[in-house]
Structures are given as C-alpha cells and as structure tokens.
Amino acid sequence: NLATDTSGKFRIRINYDKENAATVPETIDFLANEFQDDRVEVTLGYITKTMDELESNTYINKNGIQLSELVDYYPAFHKKLREKGYDPENLLIFDGLCVSKMRHNMVISPTGEIYKCPSGVGMDEFVEGHIKEGVTEIKDYLFYELYDYCFEQKCPFIPLCQTSCRFLAAAKNGKIDSVDCKREALEKVNVELLKDQYMT
C-alpha cells in the first residue's frame, strides 16, 4: 500500500504486445492519476519470443512485437511517461550485465533448483544444480569470446548490451553462448529518445 508503506521504491512494469499496445497510454494515465509518487518507477517491456517448444509462442508469433517494430512503440510510450512526470531510463538498454553474467549471482527456485538465467526458471535446460546436492561451481554466462564478435562489428552499443540476452540468444539461435544482436533497434530507438529529450 503506497499510502502506508514507506520502505522504499516501487517498480511497476508495463508489458505490451500488439494486442494491448493501444491501451498503454491509457494505462500510463491511470498510473499517473492513482500512483503519482516519487517512490514509483514505471518501466516498459515488450513481449518477445521464448523457447521454440513452448505453447506461448503461438500467441507471440501472432501478437508479439518484432525487434524491427520496436521503434514504432517504445519512443511514444517513453515520451508519454516523461509527460506524466515519470523518469524512465534515458536510453534503451537490452539486458546489459544481468544476474546471469555475474559470477556470484544465482536464482534459486522454490523447489531448490539453481539457475543463472531468471528467464530460464522452470526449464530443465537452464538448471545448473540443486541446493540439496551441493554445488562446487556455478558458471557465469558472460562468455568473453562473444565480445570478440561484437568488437569485430565495431558495435558502439557493447556497454548497453554486453553481447545480448542469454535467454533470447538461446531462443533465437538454439545456443546460449551466442549473440542475439539488437544493434539496429538500439540505433533507431535511442535516436528517437535523444530527439525527444534534447530537441523538443
């Protein structure tokens, strides 16, 4: 309860796809009217593809927003948040240094399975061990060799992307130690964000 809880900040994430994208501005209006509080942070997330065998891909293939289409949605929603007094991140960042790439971080499920990738929780292929069995080493998913590819491409977004999301790389390429390049989207979307912030 925002009226009584003074423990810290609250983050509300709006996930969107083609089915509900038209309602996002209305949702932002509602949040601004009901929860205008310095402790509230609103973030944006678009629904994307998951592992091939999952039934949810039937829905995502129909209503999911393709990476090339992100520029049609994200900048407008970002501008709406700013107009309503929120302070969204001033750059679009994909993944970066998430928990999966940090050596001493991990996710433990309620049943004791250990994962490095939060998006892989519940999927057998992402299980790294179990707390009851004891674990001597938990690998990180940083995969330094992937940086070689990104540097060869002379990509300026390495600090924002850090060789991309491990889960999305596995979903797209079938290999967790691969690159799911989002350079085109980063270029297009961030140009629009910069225009909005500094040229309007």
Rosetta blueprint (number, residue, H / E / L):
1 N L
2 L L
3 A L
4 T L
5 D L
6 T L
7 S L
8 G L
9 K L
10 F E
11 R E
12 I E
13 R E
14 I E
15 N E
16 Y E
17 D L
18 K L
19 E L
20 N L
21 A H
22 A H
23 T H
24 V H
25 P H
26 E H
27 T H
28 I H
29 D H
30 F H
31 L H
32 A H
33 N H
34 E H
35 F L
36 Q L
37 D L
38 D L
39 R L
40 V E
41 E E
42 V E
43 T E
44 L E
45 G E
46 Y E
47 I L
48 T L
49 K L
50 T L
51 M L
52 D L
53 E L
54 L L
55 E L
56 S H
57 N H
58 T H
59 Y H
60 I H
61 N H
62 K H
63 N H
64 G L
65 I L
66 Q L
67 L H
68 S H
69 E H
70 L H
71 V H
72 D H
73 Y L
74 Y H
75 P H
76 A H
77 F H
78 H H
79 K H
80 K H
81 L H
82 R H
83 E H
84 K L
85 G L
86 Y L
87 D L
88 P L
89 E L
90 N L
91 L L
92 L L
93 I L
94 F L
95 D L
96 G L
97 L L
98 C L
99 V H
100 S H
101 K H
102 M L
103 R L
104 H L
105 N L
106 M L
107 V E
108 I E
109 S L
110 P L
111 T L
112 G L
113 E E
114 I E
115 Y E
116 K L
117 C L
118 P H
119 S H
120 G H
121 V L
122 G L
123 M L
124 D H
125 E H
126 F H
127 V E
128 E E
129 G E
130 H E
131 I L
132 K L
133 E L
134 G L
135 V L
136 T L
137 E L
138 I L
139 K L
140 D L
141 Y L
142 L L
143 F L
144 Y L
145 E H
146 L H
147 Y H
148 D H
149 Y H
150 C H
151 F H
152 E H
153 Q L
154 K L
155 C L
156 P L
157 F L
158 I H
159 P H
160 L H
161 C H
162 Q L
163 T L
164 S L
165 C L
166 R H
167 F H
168 L H
169 A H
170 A H
171 A H
172 K H
173 N H
174 G L
175 K L
176 I L
177 D L
178 S L
179 V L
180 D L
181 C L
182 K L
183 R H
184 E H
185 A H
186 L H
187 E H
188 K H
189 V H
190 N H
191 V H
192 E H
193 L H
194 L H
195 K H
196 D H
197 Q H
198 Y H
199 M L
200 T L
